[in-house]
Amino acid sequence: MINTNFKESLHALIAPLGAIALTMALGFLLVAAISDEPVLAYRELLFANFDSLSNFALFLNRATPLVLISVGITFAFRAGVFNVGGEGQLFAGAIATTAVGIAFAGLPAIILFPLAVITGIAAGAAVGWVPGILKVKLGVDEVVVTLMLNTIVLLFTSYLVNQVIRDTTAYGAVSWKLPEHIWLPTIPGIPGATSGFMIAVVLSLVSWVVLFRTQWGTEVRSAGTNLRYAEAVGIAAGRRVITAMLIAGGFAGLAGALYVLGIGHRFEQNFSPEYGLIALTCALLARVNPAASLFTALYYALMLNGAAYMQISTEVPRSLVILLTGLLVLLMTARLTRKGSNNQTFDAF
């Protein structure tokens, strides 16, 4: 049994690691074609995040929302729902946490902090619940609904931060700062790195256990494989799908809550470099495995931050990373499609 599990784990790792290796090799050839210093460019891209504690802190902060959103997306995907609403769920959580923090700033931290976090999670879960319930009850395509909700939530948060909670003493669309007594502490020894990263790590591992080592997780995966068959054998498949979408939205909402509490300390309309879309890529690269999503999110955070350092040092445009990301998605999608023909699209570690 142990040997079988090891072979399955190795098999699950080969595709994403192979895709990453091929992407990075092709990227190096492209850099060599446009730069006189391709080795320096790649050195900055891959290793500048570790040059100082401040760089490393920025790396962990960038990874935190990616880990949480991608882990949430794995619940949705495993339930058979193609959730592309991570961005809207993230913004809903961030704005809800900010609104509560500002409105009840006089409350003690022991009350206000959990209230703000729970509100953020609930807001993200509510946005995730809508496409889940519409898909199960009415058969509405979840991709259309989640994309529409992304637009609605982003416009609504733009209105709030510009008209209702805007900090009139600051430049741009930003809210008033949250009270300092509910800010997340930093990771000991890494100044500037939010402790939200540690929460994300723990939740990714717990999510793997829930999905692959509990009966509830088995029922969710069964519902995602064949909804009608799952219902025929007595599984409340529709309920499992809705619950999975609530969890997916809740994770994204938590990412938004932890961002404003630990990194921005206020809501900023442009705080996200499309975290929802990038996290979707992380989940696909991890073959919708929550534990693996931790590592793919770290990889993407490494690339996103490294691209800025690369552009500063060598003038290789940071847009190169966008190109590499698209290439990686194409390689992984091709792999997943071929595997899907054998009914083995998503393998657990």
Secondary structure by P-SEA (a helix, b strand, c coil): caaaaaaaaaaaaaaaaaaaaaaaaaaaaaaaaccccaaaaaaaacccccccaaaaaaaaaaaaaaaaaaaaaaaaaaacccccaaaaaaaaaaaaaaaaaaaacccccccaaaaaaaaaaaaaaaaaaaaaaaaaaccccaaaaaaaaaaaaaaaaaaaaaccccccccccccccccccccccccccccccccaaaaaaaaaaaaaaaaacccaaaaaaaaaaacaaaaaaaccaaaaaaaaaaaaaaaaaaaaaaaaaaccccccccccccaaaaaaaaaaaaacccaaaaaaaaaaaaaaaaaaaaaaaacccccaaaaaaaaaaaaaaaaaaaaaaaaccccccc
